Amino acid sequence: MSVSWGYSPKIEKYIPLADFPADKYLIVAKQAIENLGWSLSHVSESGLIAYTPISFQSYSEEISIRIHGNFAVVKSECVGIQMLFNDYGKNDLNLEKFFHEFEYVEFHLKDVWEESLHKFHQLIATQDDQYFEKAPLATKNKIKNVLFLFFPQKGYAVTPILVLVNIFYYIALVLFSIVYLRYQFVRNGSSYDPDFIEELKRIALNFGVNQRNLVLGGEYWRLISYQFIHGSKSHLFFNMYALVYLGLMIENKLGWKKYLFIYLMSGVCGGLVSLIFHQEGVMMGASGAIMGLYGAFIALLITKSFEHKATKALLMSTLIVSLLVLVNGAFGKRVDNAAHIGGFVSGFIFTYVLNYKWDKSFEVKSWARYAVAVLLFLMFFSGVIYFNPKYGTEEYRKLRDTFNSNLGSLNGIMNLKISLPKDVKLASIKEDGIIPMERNLVVIKQMQALNLRPEDAQERAEKIKLSKASHRAVMLMYRDIKADSTYRYSKQTSTALAQVFEILYKPD
């Protein structure tokens, strides 16, 4: 069994017809396909197309036979995205089954040729002989090699441009990071600045990643720019792989204007959903927009934009891949599944609005469809912006870490030896107690200026109590030691310390 590799794995066989009439070849092929239980989608004078059934081993391959002069080109090609870029031998097995069945049918039809020819010519007289130019894999068949994927052409104009923009944006980000890295080495003598990672994050922010507070603060352009930023070569590669596949399958059906609109708006909607669920951190990548195209593909399929038999095969393969992406997002690390779901749903809705034909007698103008789509988008956009307050989550986390660090210095004064001189004990309490606790009072004021999530606000309230109690306790300790060089605390001080420990070790 031969395994076929490539972007769209397929196997083609050129069969010389010699003196064998083309129409007779197609008659035998049609009957062989029906005997194998494959779904015949199209038959015409120039060839036929069929689809294999869905199974655990396969989510359908397209079987096509085209007559070119004195040759029949028999091909089996994978319909959906193939993991690891190979067909696991499915196409070779399909052709093996076909040729075996072809010989069997040819033998049994030899006595009824005239009757079969008459029925066949009656059938093809009613068929569209130009269907091969509109078939689901028609655009893919125009791609002669991998370089063709990067050149705009009829029915595939926007996709290669989007791919190139994503690639150039990634290269620009990498080059900028390398230049900055070298600058750091020169400035710091071949050592990293302690704030180097934070600086790289700032670089990414400047390149336009999606970040909740920045977007809610008015930098809405990030909902577009984040779609073109990728964090690694593999992140970029697999997103572009899916984008090219979807572009080849649906751009020619939608037209470049609708396609571009759905791509960008789905990415924006995915970004909006993402910032609802991510209070901190940054989001990047084209996957939200790409999932929008998966949603668009399914909307096209259920609105009968493809031939009926092709629809079943394409729908199953698209649903399987979409579910795999969403499941991977649910369990994978650092995967923005919120953007995936938001993009998928919005892509489906936009395509339905822009493409669905309600009634032949009721024609909806193109501008009206776009107006409805934009209105729906603006309603969603406004709702997300209005009902999602800008939280200071990241700033609060930094302040909390500073607060806890200051609080940790109390350990240095909890076990002061009685034998230490009075001035040493006073200096220790001031250095490790009073000064850090006064710093915490300043930190608390900064925390109180932040708008926080309910859970963070509750934690902040505990920090406020703790800051006041700890500051009061160290001040009383200092007073007691100053008044009495022995290490005995007054009842008031002991009560204050007990309050600190009660807040610190309060059960959840």
N, C-alpha and C positions, 0 to 999 in steps of 0.2 A: 504494500500500500504506500503510495507516494504522498508525502506531506507538502502542501503548497504554502509558501511564505509570501509575505508582502503586506502592503497597506490594506488592500482588498484582495485576500487570497482567492485565486481562481485557477482553473485548469481548462485549457482550450485544446481541441483536437480538430485538425483540418482534414476533412474526409473528401478525397477526390471522387466525383460522381461518375466520371467517364461517360458511359452510355446509359447510366441510370437516370431517368428523368427526375427533375427536381420535385415536381408535384408528387410523384410516387414516393420519393424519399420522405417528404413531409407527412404523407398519409401514414406510412409505416411508423414514423417517429411519434405522430400524434397518438396512434393506437398503443404504442409501447409505453408512452407516458401515462395514458389512462390505465393500462394494465398494472403499472407500478403504484397507482394510487396517488400520483402527484396531481396538484391542482393546475389545470390548464387555464392560463390567463388570456392568451392571445394566439390567434392563428390567422395568417394571411399568406399571400403568394410569396412574400419574401422571407417567411420563417415563422417561428412560434416561440412562446415563452410560457414556462410553467414554474411552479414552486413546490419544493419538497415539504412534507408535513413537519410539524413541530414535534420534537421528541427531547428526551434527556440528553441525547448526543448532539442535537442540532436545533437551532431556532431558525431554520429554513435557509435554503440556498435557491438561487434563481437558476433554472435550467433554460438555456436559450439555444435555438438552432437558427442560423441565418444563412441564406443562400447567397453566395458571392460567386457569380460566374459559374464555373464548373466545379465549385467546391461547396461543401456544407460545413460551416463552422459550428461545432458543438461545444458548448461552454457550460461549466458549473461554477457559480460565483457566490461567495458568502454575502448575505444580505446585510446583516448587522455588523457591529464592531466585534472583532475577534481578539480575545485576550492573547497576549504573547505573539500576535501577528502571524498566526498560522491557523490552518483549517483542520488540523488534527486528522488529515486524511479523508475528510468528508467529501470533498469534491471529486477526488479520484474514485472513491467508492460509488458515488452517484453515476459517473460515466461508465464505470464497469457494469453496473446494473443496467444502465440504459442500453449499451451495445449488446449485452447478452439478451435482453428482451427484444431488441430490434431484430436479431436473427430469428428468434422464435416467431415474431409477428410476420416478418417477410415471408417465411415459409408457409404460414397459414392463410395469407392473403393472396397468394399467387393465382388462385382460381376465381377470385371475385374482384379483379382489378378494375374492370369497367364500371361496375356498380359503385365501387369505392371512389373512383375518380369523379363520377358524376356528382355524388354527394359532397365531395371535397370542394369542387368548383362552385357548387351552389352556396356552400358555407363561406368561402373566401370572397365571394361577390358582395357580401354584406359587411365585410370587415374593413377596418382602417389600415391601409397598407403603410401609413406613415407612423404607426403606433411606436415603432422601435425608437423614433426620435423623441417620444414623450414617455417612454417606459421609466420606472423608478430608478434604474441604474444607468440610464442613458448618459447622464453627465459624467458619471464615474468612468464609463467606457471611453470617453474622450481623453482621459488622462493617460498619456502614453508612458510617462515615467515620473519620478518623484518631483522633478523640477517643474513640471506642468502645474503642480499644486500651488505654486507661488505666483502664477501669472493669471491675471483676470481674463476671462473669456465669456462668451455668451452663456447665460444661465449660471455663471460662477464668477461674478465680478467683485462682489463685496468681500466674500470670504478670504481670498488671498490677501487683500489689503489689510483686513483685520489681523490675519496671521502675521504679516510683516510688521505691522505697528506693534504688536505684542513682542515680537522678537527684538526689534530695535529698542523698545523701551527697556527690555531686560538687559540688553547689552549696555545701554547707557547707564543704568543703575549699577551694573557690575564694574564698569570702567571708572565711574565716579567713586565707588567704594575702594577700588584698588589705589586710585590716586590719593584718596584721603588716608588710606592705610600707610602708604609710603611716607606721606607727610608726617604722620604720627611717629613713625620710626626715626625719621630725621630729627624731629623736634625733641623726642624723649630718649634719644640714644638707644634705639633698638629695643624699646620696651613699651608696653601698652600703657596708655593713660588710664587711671582707675575708672574714668567715666567714658571709656571708649565704646562700650556696648550701648550706653545711653545715647552717645553721639551718633552711632549707626542707626538707632531708632529714629533719631531726629532727621537723619538723611532720608530714611524711608518715608517719614511724614511729609518732608518737603517734596518728595516725588509724587505724593498724592494718595496715600493709602486711606482706607476708610477707618475712621475713628469716631466713636460716639460723640464725645464732647465737642470735637471740632466741627462735625457736621451739624449738630444741634446748635452750635454757636454761629452758624451761618455759612460755613464753608461747604455748600451743597455740591460744588463742582467735584468734590472727592467721590461722590457717588458714580461719576463717570470715570474719573482717572484711575480709581482702584481696580477697575476691570482689566487694566492693561499692565498691572504690576504682578510679578511672580517672584516667589521666594527662593526658587531653586531651578536647576535645569530640568529635573524630572517633573516638577510642578508645571513648568511651561510646556514641556513636551506632551504630556498626557492631555492637557487642556487643548492644545493645538491639534492633536490627533483627533479628538472628539469633534472639535470645531470644523475641521476639514471634512470629516464624514458627514456631518449634518448639513454643511454647506452644499456638498455634492448632491445630497438627497432632496433638500427642500428649497434652496434659494431659487431654483428655476420655477418652482411651483408658486412661490410667493411673489416673486419679482424683487428686485434689489431694494426698492424703497421700503416695502413692508418688512422685508428681511432685516434690514439695518435698524428700522424703528423697533421691531420686536427684540432684537439683540440688545440694543442699548437700554431700552425701557425695562426689560426683564432684569438686566444687570443692576439698574438703579433700584428696582423693587426688591431684588435680593439683598442689596446693600441696606435698604431700609429695614427689612425684617431682621437682618443680622445685627444692626445696632440696637434693636429692641432686646435681643437676648444676650448681647455682649456689652456689659457695663464698662469694661476696660479692655486694653489691648488694641491691636490693629488688625484689620481684615484686608485681604488682597486676593487678586486672582480673577480669571475670567469664568470660573465655574458657575457662578450665579447666572450670567448671561447665557452660557452654554446650556445649562439646565432649562433656561427659557426656550431655547431652540428645541430641546426634547419635548417640552410641553407643546410647542408649536407643531412639531411633527405629529404628535398624537391628535391634536385638534384637526389637522389636515386629514388624518386617516379616518377619524369618525365623522367628518363632514364630507366624505366620499370624494376627496380630491384625487385619489388614486383608484385604479381599476379594482373591482371587487375582490378578485382572487389575490391580487397583489396586496391589498389592504390587510388581509388576515395575517399574512406572513410578516409584513412590515410592522404591524401593530404589536404582534407578539415579541418580535426581536427588539423593538424600541422599548416596550414595557419592561422586558427582562433587563436590558442595559440600564434603564432609568432606576429600577429597583436596586440593582447592584450598586449604583452610585450612591443612592440614599442610604442603603444598609451600611456601606463602607463609611459614609459620613456619620452614621449613628454610633459606630464602634471605633472608628479610626481616630487617632490623635491629631490634634491641630487641623481638623477638617470643619469647615464652616457649613454645617448642614442647614442652618437657618437660611443662609443665602441660597443654598440649593433648592430648598422647598419654596422659598419666596420667588425665586426665578422661574421655577417649573410652573407654579400656579399662574403667575402673571403672564408667562409666555403663552400658556394655553388660552387664557382669557383674551389677551390681545389678538391672537390669531383668530379666535372664534368671532370676535367683533369685526375684524378687518376682512375676513374671508368667507364667512358663512352666507349662503344664498337662501333666503327665506322662501320666496315665492317668485316664479318666473314673471308674474304680472306686477311684482313689487320690487323695483330696482332701487337699491340704496346707493346714493352717490358716494364716491370715494372720499370726498372731503367730509361728509357726514360721519362716515365710519371712523376716520381719524379724529374727528371732533369728539365722538363718544369715547374713544380709547384714551385721548388726552384728558378728558373730563374725569374718567375713572381713575387715571393715574394721579391727577391733582387732588382728588378726594382722598386717595390713599396716602399720598405724600403729606398732605396737610394734617390728616389724622395722626400719622406717626410723629410728626414734628410737634404737634400741639399736645398730645397725650403722653409724650415721653420727656420728662424733665431732664435737664442737664445735671447729672450727678458728678460730684467731685471725688469719684471712687479712687482713682489712681493717686491723686494728691493726698487723700485721706490715708491710704495705705502707707505712703511715705511718712506722713506725720505720725501715724500709729507706731511705725518701726522706731522712729526717733523717740517717741514717748516711752516705749518699752525699754529702749537702750538706756535712757536716763533713769528709769525706774530700777533697772538692774544694778545701778551703782549703790543702792541701799544695802546690798549684801556686804559691802565693805565696812559698814558701821554697826551691823547687827551683833557682831561678836567682838566688840572692842575689849581688850584686856583691862581689868581693873588697875593693874600695876602700871599702866602707861601714864606718863605725866599728863596733868590736866590740860596744858596747852596743846599737846599732841592730839588728845581726844577731841578737843574743840576744833582744831584744824581739820581733823578727819571728818567730823560731822558736817562742817561747813563745805569741805571739798566734795565729799561723796553723798551728802544729803541735801543741804540747803540750796546750793547752786544748781544741781540737777533738777530738784523739785521746782525751783523758780523757773527754770527753763521749760519745764512741763506746763506751768501755768501759761506761758507764752504760747506753747504748742496748742493748748486747749483753746485759746482765743482764736488761733488760726483754724482749728477744727470747727469751731462754732460758726465760722463764716461760710462753711461749705454746705451745699444742699446734698443730702445723702440718701441712699436707699434706706428703707425702714430698718433692715437688719444692721446696717452700719450706724444708723442714728441711735439705735438701742445700745450698741457697743460704745458709741461716743458718750452717751449718758453715764455709763459705768466709768469711763475714763475721767469724766468730769468729777464724779464723786471721789475717785481714787486720787486724783491730783490734789484736791482740796484736803483730803484726809492725810495724805503722805506729807504734804507741805506743813500742815499743822503739827504732825507727829515729830518731824525733824526739828522744827522750831522749839517745841517743848523739850525735846532731848537736849538741845543746845542750852536752853535755859537751866535745866536741872543740873547738867554737868558744870556749867559756869557757877552755879550757886553752891555746888557740893562736889569736891574732887573725887569722892567715892562714886562708884558706878551704880547709884541707886536712883530709880526714876519715881516720880510722884505718881499718885493714883491717876491724875489727869493725863499724864504722859502714857501710862500703861493702857488706859482706856483708848487713847488715840491710836496707839500701835495695834491694839486688838481690832480696831475698826478697819485699819489698813489690811490686816491679814484676813479679816472677814470678807472684804471686797475682793481681795486677790484670789482667795480659795473658795469663793462662793460656788456651790454645785450648779451645774448647768440645768 
